Amino acid sequence: MATYLVRRFLLMILTLFLMSILIFVMLRIVPGNIADGGADERWLDLCAGPGGKAALLAGLAASRGAWLVAAELQPHRAELVR
């Protein structure tokens, strides 16, 4: 049982890491006026839980002068984002 949980945990960490890299690369590829952001621009993350992607996007948005609005439908996952 412990081996299964460890494998599942490692798979989850790897997935989050790869997703973060994918988001970073996509923001570098997207045309400038979409990815550059502006002082009044807001980004929206509708699947924010458990928070790894939201934290990455918040940092990227802040570096571009934009705001990130992170939302999560499931209450137990929303608590992880706070």
Secondary structure, DSSP 8 states (H G I E B T S, - for coil): -HHHHHHHHHHHHHHHHHHHHHHHHHHHHS-HHHHS--TT-EEEESS-TTSHHHHHHHHHHHHTT-EEEE--SSHHHHHHH-
